[in-house]
């Protein structure tokens, strides 16, 4: 049942914070106007950007990000795997399957490219660069199917969405 918060001083009464705000840059990237982070768009065309391309944690760095940087994707060579907090910042918990703003999941059809669509596979495992402090063989992941945050073995496969920049050093 719905709990009404007005006048109760419950946590949910004051819904403050920045509204999610993004711009599609038209070059295969999306910029978060709140954080300044620039995100790789995902496609469904079999390229390095394909939403179905999965990697072990190590390969997110040595294959995916290395390929973006060596090809100067969208004119930049400083792509990286996002940390846990950065990856969580694009969650939209008011949506489901996937739990992201529509700018990250628009027009996704077979053979679409990062300039014609933006895909987000509703998966439980999108890699972050953040390792568990006490378990170095585990890394934090974000599930864009439902907004879950969990740890996964670095030897298992998952998906990656590269990022660059931020408000400082963007």
C-alpha positions as a printed NumPy array, in Angstrom:
array([[  0.   ,   0.   ,   0.   ],
       [  1.042,   3.591,  -0.546],
       [  2.296,   5.517,   2.472],
       [  1.529,   9.209,   2.261],
       [  4.523,  11.266,   3.39 ],
       [  3.164,  14.821,   3.309],
       [  3.491,  16.412,   6.733],
       [  4.998,  13.303,   8.345],
       [  8.69 ,  14.254,   8.272],
       [  9.45 ,  10.834,   6.705],
       [ 12.519,  10.467,   4.514],
       [ 10.446,  10.39 ,   1.33 ],
       [  8.622,  13.641,   2.017],
       [ 11.376,  15.879,   0.676],
       [ 12.413,  14.716,  -2.75 ],
       [ 15.374,  16.948,  -3.409],
       [ 18.327,  16.537,  -5.692],
       [ 19.296,  17.247,  -9.241],
       [ 16.955,  16.098, -11.982],
       [ 18.583,  13.614, -14.357],
       [ 19.707,  15.597, -17.392],
       [ 21.526,  14.259, -20.444],
       [ 22.362,  15.3  , -23.983],
       [ 23.025,  12.973, -26.915],
       [ 26.121,  14.471, -28.539],
       [ 25.401,  12.875, -31.936],
       [ 28.838,  11.246, -32.072],
       [ 28.138,   8.009, -30.22 ],
       [ 28.282,   9.601, -26.778],
       [ 25.917,  10.968, -24.134],
       [ 26.917,  13.709, -21.679],
       [ 25.494,  13.843, -18.164],
       [ 24.841,  17.54 , -17.593],
       [ 24.946,  17.109, -13.804],
       [ 28.267,  15.291, -13.487],
       [ 29.994,  16.286, -16.721],
       [ 30.703,  12.629, -17.461],
       [ 30.642,  11.573, -21.103],
       [ 29.299,   8.054, -21.673],
       [ 29.763,   5.65 , -24.555],
       [ 26.501,   4.794, -26.291],
       [ 25.839,   1.122, -27.028],
       [ 24.614,  -0.233, -30.377],
       [ 23.28 ,  -3.458, -31.878],
       [ 25.595,  -3.681, -34.888],
       [ 28.328,  -6.155, -33.914],
       [ 31.006,  -3.484, -33.398],
       [ 33.031,  -2.778, -30.252],
       [ 29.999,  -0.773, -29.061],
       [ 27.534,  -3.668, -29.385],
       [ 25.307,  -4.07 , -26.332],
       [ 25.806,  -7.856, -26.439],
       [ 29.628,  -7.744, -26.276],
       [ 30.637,  -9.19 , -22.925],
       [ 34.017,  -9.297, -21.23 ],
       [ 35.802, -10.517, -18.16 ],
       [ 36.7  ,  -7.665, -15.827],
       [ 40.328,  -7.596, -17.058],
       [ 39.212,  -7.49 , -20.688],
       [ 37.046,  -4.428, -20.087],
       [ 40.367,  -2.577, -19.734],
       [ 42.662,  -4.476, -22.106],
       [ 40.188,  -5.006, -24.955],
       [ 37.166,  -2.7  , -24.776],
       [ 38.649,   0.516, -23.39 ],
       [ 41.965,  -0.039, -25.181],
       [ 40.109,  -0.317, -28.505],
       [ 38.111,   2.869, -27.873],
       [ 41.288,   4.782, -27.037],
       [ 43.387,   3.429, -29.916],
       [ 40.605,   4.319, -32.372],
       [ 40.152,   7.811, -30.864],
       [ 36.444,   7.109, -30.351],
       [ 34.403,  10.338, -30.592],
       [ 37.679,  12.275, -30.795],
       [ 38.992,  11.185, -27.38 ],
       [ 41.718,   8.873, -26.079],
       [ 40.953,   8.988, -22.355],
       [ 38.099,   6.461, -22.137],
       [ 38.023,   4.296, -19.031],
       [ 35.871,   1.84 , -17.092],
       [ 33.619,   3.824, -14.724],
       [ 33.946,   3.433, -10.981],
       [ 30.986,   2.132,  -9.003],
       [ 29.607,   5.549,  -8.045],
       [ 29.852,   6.832, -11.611],
       [ 28.028,   3.783, -12.948],
       [ 25.322,   4.126, -10.299],
       [ 24.875,   7.786, -11.296],
       [ 23.118,   6.819, -14.544],
       [ 20.576,   4.567, -12.841],
       [ 16.992,   5.782, -13.05 ],
       [ 15.139,   3.853, -10.371],
       [ 11.808,   5.201, -11.588],
       [ 12.178,   2.947, -14.641],
       [ 12.626,  -0.803, -15.005],
       [ 14.117,  -3.192, -17.526],
       [ 16.313,  -1.252, -18.125],
       [ 16.647,   1.108, -15.159],
       [ 18.197,   3.996, -17.087],
       [ 17.013,   7.269, -18.572],
       [ 15.474,   6.79 , -22.039],
       [ 18.448,   8.588, -23.628],
       [ 20.429,   5.397, -22.87 ],
       [ 17.82 ,   3.114, -24.474],
       [ 16.311,   4.715, -27.574],
       [ 15.746,   3.255, -31.041],
       [ 17.611,   0.046, -30.332],
       [ 16.973,  -2.203, -33.32 ],
       [ 19.115,  -4.795, -35.123],
       [ 22.038,  -3.206, -37.005],
       [ 21.594,   0.236, -35.413],
       [ 24.812,   2.167, -34.742],
       [ 25.847,   4.457, -31.893],
       [ 24.892,   7.454, -34.023],
       [ 21.387,   6.103, -34.769],
       [ 20.412,   4.424, -31.487],
       [ 21.298,   3.969, -27.851],
       [ 20.977,   0.487, -26.354],
       [ 21.115,  -0.8  , -22.799],
       [ 20.947,  -4.537, -22.342],
       [ 18.824,  -5.204, -19.239],
       [ 21.551,  -7.2  , -17.517],
       [ 22.553,  -7.689, -13.904],
       [ 26.277,  -7.324, -14.628],
       [ 27.754,  -4.072, -15.939],
       [ 31.341,  -3.819, -14.736],
       [ 32.737,  -0.984, -12.664],
       [ 36.453,  -0.436, -12.102],
       [ 35.916,  -0.719,  -8.338],
       [ 37.153,  -3.865,  -6.599],
       [ 35.803,  -5.14 ,  -3.301],
       [ 38.108,  -3.819,  -0.582],
       [ 38.377,  -7.182,   1.183],
       [ 38.032,  -9.482,  -1.847],
       [ 40.344,  -8.389,  -4.685],
       [ 39.016, -11.055,  -7.082],
       [ 35.525,  -9.488,  -6.905],
       [ 34.439,  -6.229,  -8.579],
       [ 31.324,  -4.138,  -8.064],
       [ 28.699,  -4.368, -10.799],
       [ 25.482,  -2.507, -11.517],
       [ 22.402,  -4.253, -12.841],
       [ 20.526,  -2.121, -15.321],
       [ 17.588,  -4.519, -15.337],
       [ 16.469,  -3.353, -11.884],
       [ 19.107,  -1.055, -10.384],
       [ 20.825,  -3.706,  -8.284],
       [ 24.41 ,  -3.243,  -7.115],
       [ 26.411,  -6.371,  -6.313],
       [ 29.785,  -8.025,  -6.556],
       [ 30.854, -10.486,  -9.223],
       [ 33.913, -12.597,  -9.817],
       [ 36.316, -10.785, -12.12 ],
       [ 36.698, -14.007, -14.119],
       [ 32.995, -14.071, -15.073],
       [ 31.602, -12.205, -18.065],
       [ 29.715,  -8.944, -17.949],
       [ 29.077,  -5.819, -19.98 ],
       [ 30.806,  -2.442, -19.989],
       [ 29.862,   1.135, -20.843],
       [ 32.966,   3.313, -21.036],
       [ 33.135,   6.822, -19.613],
       [ 35.431,   9.819, -19.691],
       [ 35.781,  13.167, -17.997],
       [ 33.733,  14.672, -15.246],
       [ 33.269,  18.153, -13.855],
       [ 36.951,  18.331, -12.997],
       [ 39.315,  17.406, -15.786],
       [ 36.591,  16.981, -18.38 ]])
